[in-house]
Amino acid sequence: MSGLNLYTYFRSSAAYRVRIALNLKGLDYHPHFVHLLKDGGEQHHDAYHELNPQDLIPALVTDDGATLTQSLAIIEYLDETYPEPALLPASTTARAFVRSLALMVCCDIHPLNNLRVKAYLEGVMNSSDDEYLAWYQHWISEGLGALENRLNSQQHNSPYCYGDTPSIADLCLIPQLYNAKRFDSDIRLYPTLGKINTNCMELEAFIKAAPENQPDRE
């Protein structure tokens, strides 16, 4: 199938990030829904495994047939290929700062709280629901607290993580806040992040990408 093809799941934080990027760029794409829970997880089935041997969502098949994985790599590909609106600021220092915020979410928060970790804690470590919730909330609190402090240390006064338009940092933050609320974390503890969330969720690109607005939602 020609055009951009996104392999996605409505609750996947990583796929959510890419959906926002595609919407901000005004790009049409063909969604292919990969259910992460049904039939042992469709991401492990042969058809998807051949596309992405890591068995993770998302994957993007480009116009020229290349298969890209890892959400940040996909987002930067989209930003370089379709440069308007830019998802990174102009200066090298500002770009590094924005990337650092995105990586705080993608490397330090999300990996400790994703579906694979939950399955291992419950299935191998025999963690109860309450024990998993305590794990989740601990790491969310530590990660979001650090992100809040990082922004405040920069005397944050813009509507988004950096500047007057959304960046890759916002694309990573908003799905993580969505997940935090799903697991009863109190994001009122992070007023700066909360304001950014409110501002982002007023934009059509973010609204359209939200899990509850996906065709495969349950």
C-alpha positions as CSV (number, residue, x, y, z in Angstrom):
1,M,0.0,0.0,0.0
2,S,1.4,3.4,-1.0
3,G,1.7,6.4,1.3
4,L,2.6,6.4,5.0
5,N,1.5,3.3,6.9
6,L,1.5,3.4,10.7
7,Y,1.3,0.2,12.8
8,T,-0.4,1.4,15.9
9,Y,-2.4,0.5,19.0
10,F,-4.7,3.0,20.6
11,R,-3.2,2.9,24.1
12,S,0.5,2.7,23.0
13,S,2.3,5.8,24.3
14,A,4.9,5.4,21.6
15,A,2.3,5.2,18.8
16,Y,0.4,8.1,20.4
17,R,3.6,10.3,20.0
18,V,3.8,9.4,16.3
19,R,0.1,10.1,15.7
20,I,0.5,13.6,17.1
21,A,3.5,14.2,14.9
22,L,1.7,13.0,11.8
23,N,-1.3,15.2,12.7
24,L,0.8,18.3,13.4
25,K,2.5,17.8,10.0
26,G,-0.9,17.5,8.3
27,L,0.1,14.1,6.9
28,D,-2.4,11.4,5.8
29,Y,-1.5,7.9,6.8
30,H,-3.0,4.4,6.7
31,P,-3.4,3.0,10.2
32,H,-2.8,-0.8,10.8
33,F,-4.1,-1.9,14.2
34,V,-1.9,-4.2,16.2
35,H,-3.7,-5.3,19.4
36,L,-1.1,-5.7,22.2
37,L,-3.3,-8.0,24.3
38,K,-5.5,-10.2,22.1
39,D,-4.3,-13.7,21.0
40,G,-1.1,-13.4,23.1
41,G,-0.4,-10.0,21.6
42,E,-0.6,-9.5,17.9
43,Q,2.8,-7.8,18.0
44,H,4.3,-11.3,18.4
45,H,2.5,-12.8,15.4
46,D,4.6,-13.7,12.4
47,A,3.2,-11.0,10.1
48,Y,4.2,-8.2,12.4
49,H,7.4,-9.8,13.7
50,E,8.7,-9.9,10.1
51,L,8.1,-6.1,10.0
52,N,9.6,-5.3,13.4
53,P,11.6,-8.2,15.0
54,Q,11.6,-6.3,18.3
55,D,7.8,-6.9,18.5
56,L,7.2,-3.3,19.6
57,I,4.7,-0.6,18.4
58,P,4.9,1.6,16.4
59,A,6.4,0.9,13.0
60,L,6.1,3.3,10.1
61,V,6.4,2.2,6.5
62,T,7.4,5.2,4.4
63,D,6.4,6.2,0.9
64,D,9.5,4.5,-0.5
65,G,8.9,1.3,1.4
66,A,11.4,1.7,4.3
67,T,10.3,0.4,7.6
68,L,11.1,2.6,10.6
69,T,10.9,1.7,14.2
70,Q,11.3,3.5,17.6
71,S,9.0,6.5,18.0
72,L,11.7,9.2,18.4
73,A,13.5,8.0,15.3
74,I,10.2,8.0,13.4
75,I,9.3,11.5,14.6
76,E,12.7,12.9,13.7
77,Y,12.4,11.3,10.2
78,L,9.0,13.0,9.8
79,D,10.5,16.3,10.9
80,E,13.4,16.1,8.5
81,T,11.3,14.9,5.6
82,Y,8.3,17.2,6.2
83,P,10.0,20.2,7.9
84,E,6.9,22.4,8.5
85,P,5.9,22.9,11.2
86,A,9.2,22.2,12.9
87,L,9.2,20.0,15.9
88,L,12.7,21.1,17.0
89,P,13.8,24.7,17.7
90,A,16.4,26.4,15.5
91,S,19.4,26.7,17.7
92,T,21.6,23.7,18.5
93,T,21.5,24.4,22.3
94,A,17.7,24.6,22.3
95,R,17.4,21.5,20.2
96,A,19.6,19.6,22.7
97,F,17.4,20.9,25.5
98,V,14.2,19.8,23.8
99,R,15.7,16.4,23.0
100,S,16.8,16.0,26.6
101,L,13.2,16.5,27.8
102,A,11.9,14.0,25.3
103,L,14.5,11.5,26.4
104,M,13.6,12.0,30.1
105,V,10.2,10.6,29.1
106,C,11.2,8.0,26.6
107,C,14.3,6.6,28.3
108,D,13.8,7.2,32.1
109,I,10.0,7.1,32.6
110,H,8.2,5.1,30.0
111,P,10.5,1.9,29.9
112,L,9.8,1.3,33.6
113,N,6.1,1.4,33.1
114,N,5.3,-0.2,29.8
115,L,3.3,-3.4,29.0
116,R,6.4,-5.7,29.0
117,V,7.4,-4.6,32.5
118,K,3.8,-5.0,33.7
119,A,3.6,-8.5,32.2
120,Y,6.9,-9.6,33.8
121,L,6.1,-8.2,37.3
122,E,2.7,-9.9,37.3
123,G,3.6,-13.1,35.4
124,V,7.1,-13.9,36.7
125,M,7.5,-11.9,39.9
126,N,3.9,-12.6,41.0
127,S,3.2,-9.0,41.8
128,S,-0.3,-8.2,42.9
129,D,-2.4,-5.4,41.3
130,D,-1.6,-3.2,44.3
131,E,2.1,-4.0,44.1
132,Y,2.2,-3.1,40.4
133,L,0.3,0.1,41.1
134,A,2.8,1.1,43.8
135,W,5.7,0.3,41.3
136,Y,4.1,2.4,38.6
137,Q,3.3,5.4,40.8
138,H,6.7,5.4,42.3
139,W,8.5,5.7,39.0
140,I,6.0,8.1,37.5
141,S,6.3,10.3,40.6
142,E,10.1,10.3,40.3
143,G,10.2,10.9,36.6
144,L,7.5,13.5,36.3
145,G,8.9,15.3,39.4
146,A,12.3,15.5,37.7
147,L,10.7,16.8,34.5
148,E,8.8,19.4,36.4
149,N,11.9,20.6,38.2
150,R,13.9,20.6,35.0
151,L,11.4,23.0,33.4
152,N,11.1,25.2,36.4
153,S,14.9,25.5,36.7
154,Q,14.8,27.1,33.2
155,Q,12.2,29.6,34.4
156,H,9.6,28.1,32.1
157,N,7.1,30.6,30.9
158,S,5.9,29.3,27.5
159,P,2.7,27.4,26.7
160,Y,4.6,24.3,25.7
161,C,7.7,22.5,26.9
162,Y,9.8,25.0,24.9
163,G,8.8,28.0,22.9
164,D,5.4,28.9,21.4
165,T,4.8,25.8,19.4
166,P,4.7,22.1,20.3
167,S,8.0,20.2,20.0
168,I,9.0,16.6,20.3
169,A,9.1,17.1,24.1
170,D,5.4,17.8,24.1
171,L,4.8,14.8,21.9
172,C,6.4,12.6,24.5
173,L,5.0,14.3,27.6
174,I,1.3,14.2,26.7
175,P,1.0,10.4,26.2
176,Q,2.9,9.9,29.4
177,L,0.5,12.2,31.4
178,Y,-2.4,10.3,29.8
179,N,-1.0,7.0,31.1
180,A,-0.2,8.5,34.5
181,K,-3.9,9.5,34.9
182,R,-5.0,6.0,33.9
183,F,-3.1,4.6,36.8
184,D,-4.4,7.1,39.3
185,S,-1.3,9.3,39.5
186,D,-2.1,12.8,40.7
187,I,-0.7,15.2,38.0
188,R,-1.9,18.1,40.0
189,L,1.4,17.7,41.8
190,Y,3.1,19.0,38.6
191,P,1.5,22.3,37.8
192,T,3.9,23.2,35.0
193,L,3.3,19.9,33.3
194,G,-0.4,20.3,33.9
195,K,-0.5,23.7,32.1
196,I,1.4,22.3,29.2
197,N,-1.1,19.4,29.0
198,T,-4.0,21.7,29.0
199,N,-2.5,23.9,26.2
200,C,-1.6,20.9,24.1
201,M,-5.0,19.3,24.5
202,E,-6.6,22.4,23.0
203,L,-5.0,21.6,19.7
204,E,-6.7,19.5,17.1
205,A,-3.6,17.5,16.3
206,F,-3.4,16.3,19.9
207,I,-7.2,15.7,20.3
208,K,-7.3,13.6,17.1
209,A,-4.4,11.5,18.3
210,A,-5.8,10.7,21.7
211,P,-6.5,7.1,22.5
212,E,-10.2,7.6,22.9
213,N,-10.4,9.0,19.4
214,Q,-8.8,6.0,17.7
215,P,-10.8,3.6,15.6
216,D,-9.4,0.6,17.5
217,R,-10.3,2.0,20.9
218,E,-12.1,-0.4,23.3
